[in-house]
Amino acid sequence: MTPVKIVIPDIGPLITLAQADALELLLCFDDNVRIVLTDYVEFEATRRHREFEDAQRICDFLSKHAGRIEIEETSYGKQMKAIDAQRRKYEESAQVRKVYAEMNLPPPPQIPDNAGELSIVSYATSLIDEPPGPPCLVIAEDDFFLRSNSGALPGNAHIVSTHVFLQAIERLGKIGSAESIWSAALAKGRKANPAIVDLPARKIPDITGSTAS
C-alpha cells in the first residue's frame, strides 16, 4: 500500500485540537501514517508557547511524537523565522535599539499579517508541482483550501476541514463523539472554522472517497 501522509498546512486544526486537549487524535491511525507540517506552521503554532496553554500543548505534542511528525523545511519558513528573530532582538535589547538609533536605521520589520496565507500558497504549489505526488489527507481550516475550486487544489490531496476529520474518525470508531471534542474547543473560546468540507483527491483514485469516509 502507498503510505498516506496527513498534512496540516495551517495552524487552525492544531489550535482547535489543542484547545480540546485532543492533539493525539492526529495519531489515531497506524504507525505508517505520517504527520507533515511545514517549518512555518510549526513556528507559528509554537512561538508563543510561554504565553498560551494551547501553544505549549502543541510544543509538547510535537516533541513527544517527533518520530512520526515530519517538519518540512521551506525557504519561506526560514525567511520568516529570521525576520522574527531580528525583530525580537530589537524589542528585547536596549543596546540593539541604541545601535539602530545611532545608525539612523528603521526598526526591523515584523512578520507580515498575511505570512500564514503566503506559506500555505507556497506549500500548495509544491504539492501541485509534483503530479500526482504522494497521496495525502489535508486537514485545514484556512479558506485557501476549504473554498478553492477543484482545479486549484493539489490532485494528490484529499482535503477535509477539522470538523469533517473529527466526524470521520468517529465513524471509524476512534472516538466516541466528534461533537463533544468540537464543543470542548469552542468552550475554551476557540473560534474554529465550522466548515463541512470533504474534497476527494482527483488524481489518486485509490484514496478518493475513502480517506475520510
VEXDREN-2710 file (C-alpha; in Angstrom, 1 decimal):
% VEXDREN-2710
k/r/px/py/pz
1/MET/0.0/0.0/0.0
2/THR/1.1/3.5/-0.8
3/PRO/1.9/5.4/2.5
4/VAL/-0.6/8.2/3.2
5/LYS/0.5/11.4/4.8
6/ILE/-1.6/13.7/7.0
7/VAL/-0.7/17.2/6.0
8/ILE/-1.6/20.2/8.2
9/PRO/-0.9/23.4/6.1
10/ASP/-2.3/25.9/8.6
11/ILE/-2.3/26.3/12.4
12/GLY/-6.1/26.2/12.7
13/PRO/-6.5/22.4/13.2
14/LEU/-3.6/22.3/15.6
15/ILE/-5.1/25.1/17.8
16/THR/-8.6/23.6/17.7
17/LEU/-7.4/20.2/18.8
18/ALA/-5.1/21.7/21.4
19/GLN/-7.9/23.7/22.9
20/ALA/-9.9/20.4/23.2
21/ASP/-6.8/18.7/24.6
22/ALA/-7.2/16.2/21.6
23/LEU/-4.0/16.6/19.6
24/GLU/-3.3/12.8/20.0
25/LEU/-6.2/12.2/17.6
26/LEU/-3.9/13.1/14.7
27/LEU/-2.1/9.8/15.5
28/CYS/-5.2/7.6/15.7
29/PHE/-4.2/5.7/12.5
30/ASP/-1.4/3.1/12.2
31/ASP/2.2/4.0/12.5
32/ASN/2.7/4.1/8.7
33/VAL/0.7/7.3/8.5
34/ARG/3.0/10.2/8.9
35/ILE/2.0/13.8/10.0
36/VAL/3.6/16.6/8.0
37/LEU/3.9/20.3/9.0
38/THR/5.9/23.0/7.3
39/ASP/8.5/24.7/9.4
40/TYR/6.4/27.9/9.3
41/VAL/3.3/26.2/10.6
42/GLU/5.4/24.7/13.5
43/PHE/6.9/28.1/14.1
44/GLU/3.6/30.0/14.0
45/ALA/1.9/27.4/16.3
46/THR/4.6/27.3/18.9
47/ARG/6.4/30.6/19.1
48/ARG/4.2/32.0/21.9
49/HIS/4.2/28.8/24.0
50/ARG/5.2/30.8/27.1
51/GLU/2.1/32.9/26.8
52/PHE/-0.6/30.4/25.7
53/GLU/-1.6/27.0/27.0
54/ASP/-2.6/25.7/23.6
55/ALA/0.7/26.7/22.1
56/GLN/2.5/24.8/24.9
57/ARG/0.4/21.7/24.3
58/ILE/1.4/21.8/20.6
59/CYS/5.1/22.2/21.6
60/ASP/4.8/19.2/23.9
61/PHE/2.9/17.1/21.3
62/LEU/5.4/17.8/18.5
63/SER/8.3/17.0/20.8
64/LYS/6.8/13.8/22.2
65/HIS/6.0/12.4/18.7
66/ALA/9.0/13.7/16.7
67/GLY/9.4/10.2/15.2
68/ARG/6.1/10.3/13.5
69/ILE/5.8/14.0/12.7
70/GLU/7.8/15.4/9.8
71/ILE/8.7/19.1/9.8
72/GLU/9.3/20.2/6.2
73/GLU/11.9/22.9/5.8
74/THR/11.0/25.7/3.4
75/SER/12.8/28.8/2.2
76/TYR/9.8/30.8/3.2
77/GLY/9.8/29.4/6.7
78/LYS/13.5/30.2/7.2
79/GLN/13.0/33.7/5.9
80/MET/10.0/34.4/8.3
81/LYS/11.9/32.9/11.3
82/ALA/14.9/35.1/10.5
83/ILE/12.7/38.2/10.4
84/ASP/11.1/37.3/13.7
85/ALA/14.4/36.7/15.4
86/GLN/15.8/40.1/14.2
87/ARG/12.6/41.9/15.4
88/ARG/12.8/40.1/18.8
89/LYS/16.4/41.2/19.4
90/TYR/15.4/44.7/18.6
91/GLU/12.4/44.7/21.0
92/GLU/14.2/42.9/23.9
93/SER/17.6/44.7/23.9
94/ALA/18.0/48.4/24.6
95/GLN/21.6/48.1/23.3
96/VAL/20.4/46.9/19.9
97/ARG/17.8/49.7/19.7
98/LYS/20.6/52.2/20.6
99/VAL/22.7/50.8/17.7
100/TYR/19.8/51.2/15.3
101/ALA/19.2/54.8/16.5
102/GLU/22.9/55.7/16.3
103/MET/23.0/54.4/12.7
104/ASN/19.7/56.1/11.8
105/LEU/18.2/52.8/10.8
106/PRO/14.5/52.0/10.8
107/PRO/13.3/49.2/13.2
108/PRO/13.5/45.7/11.8
109/PRO/10.2/44.7/10.1
110/GLN/7.7/42.5/11.7
111/ILE/6.3/39.3/10.2
112/PRO/3.6/40.4/7.7
113/ASP/0.0/39.8/8.6
114/ASN/-0.6/37.5/5.6
115/ALA/2.5/35.4/6.2
116/GLY/0.4/32.3/7.1
117/GLU/-1.6/32.5/3.9
118/LEU/1.6/33.0/1.8
119/SER/3.1/30.0/3.5
120/ILE/0.0/27.9/2.6
121/VAL/0.1/29.0/-1.1
122/SER/3.8/28.2/-1.2
123/TYR/3.2/24.7/0.2
124/ALA/0.2/24.0/-2.1
125/THR/2.3/25.0/-5.1
126/SER/4.9/22.4/-4.1
127/LEU/2.3/19.7/-3.9
128/ILE/0.9/20.7/-7.3
129/ASP/4.3/20.8/-8.9
130/GLU/4.8/17.1/-8.2
131/PRO/2.0/15.4/-10.1
132/PRO/0.3/13.5/-8.8
133/GLY/2.6/13.4/-5.7
134/PRO/2.2/11.1/-2.8
135/PRO/-1.4/10.6/-1.5
136/CYS/-2.1/12.9/1.4
137/LEU/-5.0/13.8/3.7
138/VAL/-5.0/17.6/4.2
139/ILE/-6.7/18.8/7.3
140/ALA/-7.3/22.5/7.1
141/GLU/-9.2/25.5/8.4
142/ASP/-7.9/28.2/6.1
143/ASP/-10.2/29.2/3.3
144/PHE/-7.4/28.8/0.7
145/PHE/-8.1/25.0/0.8
146/LEU/-11.7/24.9/2.0
147/ARG/-13.1/27.3/-0.6
148/SER/-10.8/26.8/-3.6
149/ASN/-12.3/25.4/-6.7
150/SER/-11.2/21.9/-7.6
151/GLY/-8.8/23.0/-10.4
152/ALA/-6.7/25.0/-7.9
153/LEU/-6.2/22.1/-5.5
154/PRO/-3.4/19.6/-5.5
155/GLY/-4.6/16.5/-7.3
156/ASN/-3.0/14.2/-4.8
157/ALA/-4.7/15.7/-1.8
158/HIS/-8.0/14.7/-0.1
159/ILE/-8.9/17.8/1.7
160/VAL/-11.1/17.9/4.8
161/SER/-12.0/20.5/7.4
162/THR/-11.2/19.9/11.0
163/HIS/-14.9/19.3/11.7
164/VAL/-15.1/16.6/9.0
165/PHE/-11.9/14.9/10.2
166/LEU/-13.5/14.5/13.7
167/GLN/-16.7/13.2/12.2
168/ALA/-14.7/10.7/10.1
169/ILE/-12.7/9.3/12.9
170/GLU/-15.9/9.0/14.9
171/ARG/-17.4/6.8/12.1
172/LEU/-14.2/4.7/12.3
173/GLY/-14.7/4.1/16.0
174/LYS/-11.6/6.1/17.0
175/ILE/-13.6/8.4/19.3
176/GLY/-16.9/8.3/20.9
177/SER/-18.2/11.8/19.9
178/ALA/-16.9/14.3/17.4
179/GLU/-19.3/16.9/18.7
180/SER/-18.0/16.6/22.2
181/ILE/-14.5/17.4/21.1
182/TRP/-15.6/20.2/18.9
183/SER/-17.7/21.7/21.7
184/ALA/-14.7/21.4/24.1
185/ALA/-12.6/23.6/21.8
186/LEU/-15.4/26.1/21.5
187/ALA/-15.9/26.2/25.2
188/LYS/-12.3/27.4/25.6
189/GLY/-13.1/30.3/23.3
190/ARG/-11.8/28.8/20.1
191/LYS/-13.4/30.3/17.0
192/ALA/-12.8/27.3/14.9
193/ASN/-13.8/27.3/11.2
194/PRO/-17.1/25.3/11.3
195/ALA/-17.0/24.5/7.5
196/ILE/-18.0/21.0/6.5
197/VAL/-15.7/20.3/3.6
198/ASP/-14.7/16.9/2.1
199/LEU/-12.9/17.2/-1.3
200/PRO/-11.6/13.9/-2.6
201/ALA/-8.2/13.7/-4.4
202/ARG/-8.8/14.0/-8.1
203/LYS/-5.6/12.2/-9.3
204/ILE/-5.4/9.4/-6.9
205/PRO/-8.5/7.1/-7.3
206/ASP/-7.3/4.6/-4.7
207/ILE/-7.9/7.1/-1.9
208/THR/-10.7/9.2/-3.5
209/GLY/-13.8/8.8/-1.4
210/SER/-12.2/6.6/1.2
211/THR/-9.6/8.5/3.1
212/ALA/-12.2/10.5/5.1
213/SER/-15.0/8.0/4.9
END
